[in-house]
Amino acid sequence: MQGDESLSKENRGTLYVFLAALLYSIGGLCIKVIPWNGMSINGGRTAIALVVIGGYLWWVKHPLRWNRWVALGAVSVFGCNALFSVANKLTTAANTIVLQFTAPIFVMLITLLVFRRRPSRLDVITCAVVFGGVVFFFVDSLEVGGGLGNLLALLSGLAYAGVFLLNDLPDSDAISSVFWGDVLSAVTGLPFLLRETDFSSKAFISLVVLGVFQVAVAYILLTIGLKTTPPVTASLVSGIEPVLNPILVAVFYGENMGPMAVIGAAIVIGGVVIYNVCRAKQPKSNLLHTN
């Protein structure tokens, strides 16, 4: 009975992670339509997010914490947010998200090298399938050696891996790391934001959507989900984000996809669905042992 309850909590956690990924996926489109510098966008959206996250912390009566592990998590959150925003302005949304989605690879490497936990065979196979699908999805648009934007997007993948590991750090507090990471983003983005001149309604509405939903609500859902979802699982479940992100950009911004992208999308979605079905069928003891 206790094992069933634990599995149920993990399944709910996985759902929260999935919903967070859905909200993250609107980032590429909103960033594209705002005619600002990437740092300006990141500073503005995280300043808005701080109000929502601060209200959430007050509502759940969660004390804001600070220590070196919370700070390390905050740096990961800041890096993920800032690098993604800047990279989106320097290269295509497709390039940015496919390179950021190297995160599951980094999660497995960090889990193995730092925490000495070997990923399960299912994790490794699914990671290969999903990553292969993402590469296939963007085969028409990914520029080989695409310059600074691609490099920053790859580094954002490393930072994103740190976000998935927020709860695995000793004496950590994921939501506090998110709050302080957003403080760092807002402070560093303010000088850039003050230089902007185009404050049209489209830009302002897009910024509010980013701050409230793509940053604040998404991170709140993710931190809740990570309490019961292993980091490798969470990073793989988030595979829906690199599919939806450029699809939204293609439909509403005009960065078109080819037929190869449709096949890649099917691979990613199919891989994530099969992965979760297989995990649901595994005995609880196996899940504990392999994660």
MARFIRO-701869 format. One record per residue (C-alpha): y, z, x; residue in three letters. Coordinates in steps of 0.02 Angstrom, whole numbers, plus 50000, padded with zeros to 5 digits. Each point is the difference from the previous one (the first is absolute). Layout:
N
YZXala ...
//
This chain:
291
500005000050000met 501185004550142gln 499574983750090gly 500414989949843asp 501675009049983glu 500404996350183ser 499574981649977leu 501084999549844ser 501485007050098lys 499724987050136glu 499944986149871asn 501645006249925arg 500745000850174gly 499464982050032thr 500864994849838leu 501625008250057tyr 499904990750166val 499704983649906phe 501505003049887leu 501065003950153ala 499464983450077ala 500524990949842leu 501755007550014leu 500094996450187tyr 499654981749962ser 501714997449919ile 500845003750166gly 499954982450072gly 500854992249849leu 501365013149980cys 500414999850187ile 500124980949997lys 501244999549856val 501185013050074ile 501184990850119pro 500135014350124trp 499385004650172asn 498245007649999gly 500635016850063met 501345000349864ser 498684997249867ile 498875013350071asn 501425012550012gly 500564996949822gly 498285000349919arg 499465015950091thr 501635008849954ala 499594996649818ile 498195005150028ala 500565016850071leu 500775004749832val 498374996149909val 498875008350128ile 501155015250009gly 499915001549810gly 498104998650008tyr 499895013950131leu 501105011249892trp 498984996049843trp 498315004150079val 500775014650097lys 499364993150165his 500895007950150pro 500704987750126leu 499155002750168arg 500434995650179trp 498945000750158asn 499494987950137arg 498604992649895trp 501124997549850val 501254992050121ala 498664988350067leu 499584994849823gly 501854997449964ala 500144988250148val 498534990049930ser 500834998949829val 501664994950078phe 499164987050111gly 499034992649856cys 501544998649889asn 501264994050129ala 498894987750093leu 499404992149838phe 501784997849935ser 500654992250161val 498464988950023ala 500204993249823asn 501724993450049lys 499394992250163leu 498434991249937thr 499154995449836thr 499345013049879ala 498264992950031ala 500145002350189asn 500665017749980thr 498685006449882ile 498504992050085val 500505007750166leu 500385016849921gln 498284999749921phe 499225002450170thr 500215018449948ala 498145002549954pro 499524994550176ile 501215012750076phe 499385013549880val 498214997450057met 500505000050184leu 501055015849984ile 498655008549895thr 498704995950133leu 501035003550157leu 501035015049943val 498985008449863phe 498294994850069arg 499414994149829arg 498994984049995arg 500364988549852pro 498524995749890ser 499174983050006arg 500714996549827leu 501775003950063asp 499824988450149val 499254985649900ile 501305001549863thr 501415000950126cys 499394983950080ala 499834991449831val 501705005649936val 500914996150161phe 499134983150007gly 500564996749822gly 501795004650041val 500024988450151val 499244986249893phe 501295003649865phe 501434996950121phe 499224986350106val 501294987449939asp 501515010950035ser 499615011550147leu 500934993550151glu 499075001750164val 501095009750120gly 501345001849866gly 501225010350102gly 500875016649972leu 499675000949813gly 498134998450023asn 500005013050140leu 500955012449892leu 498824996749855ala 498515003750112leu 500805016350058leu 500305004449817ser 498114998649978gly 499775013450134leu 501285011149914ala 499174996749831tyr 498365006450073ala 500905016250041gly 500535001549818val 498184999149942phe 499585013950124leu 501385011949942leu 498765012649927asn 498854999250152asp 501295007050120leu 499815018850035pro 501215011149903asp 500684984549913ser 500894997849833asp 500034981949943ala 501405001049871ile 501125009550124ser 499684986250128ser 500504987149870val 501615009549959phe 500535002050182trp 499494982150040gly 501164994149861asp 501395011250067val 499814991450169leu 500004982949916ser 501565003949898ala 500965007050149val 499594985550117thr 500344987249864gly 501705006849948leu 501024991850141pro 499264983249954phe 500255002849814leu 501865003650023leu 500224982550074arg 499314991149846glu 501204991149882thr 498894992349866asp 499685013349868phe 499534988449856ser 499055006549850ser 498434991050060lys 500085008450169ala 500365017149924phe 498624999049868ile 498744994150131ser 500505014550114leu 499755012649860val 498294992749958val 499525001350184leu 500625017850016gly 499285007149840val 498354990749984phe 499544991250163gln 500435015150108val 500115016249900ala 498704998349862val 498824990150112ala 500045013150138tyr 499775014249875ile 498464991349929leu 499354996550175leu 500185017950061thr 499095006249844ile 498624987250024gly 499795003850185leu 499525018049959lys 498294994249941thr 499864982350071thr 499434997350181pro 501294990550103pro 498864985150035val 499624998449814thr 501855001449955ala 500514986650123ser 498674988149933leu 500415003449818val 501794995350042ser 499364982450034gly 500744994849834ile 501765001650074glu 499924985450125pro 499394988849860val 501275004549866leu 501495001350117asn 500124981450049pro 499424994549827ile 501545008449925leu 501104992450136val 499244982849967ala 500265001049811val 501755007549997phe 500744995150169tyr 499194983250036gly 498945003550155glu 498544989749937asn 498155003050032met 498674986850029gly 498234999249929pro 499355009350154met 501025015049943ala 499105000549833val 498315000550088ile 500635013850116gly 500625010149852ala 498284998949919ala 499205006150162ile 501165015050015val 499875005349818ile 498134997049996gly 499755009750161gly 500985015149937val 499105000149832val 498264998650079ile 500455013550127tyr 500465012449864asn 498464995849896val 498895003050153cys 500885016450040arg 499775005949821ala 498134997150016lys 499845009450166gln 499385018249996pro 501355012950029lys 499165005850161ser 500134982550074asn 501844998949960leu 500355016650084leu 498994995250152his 500784982950028thr 501815004549967asn 
//
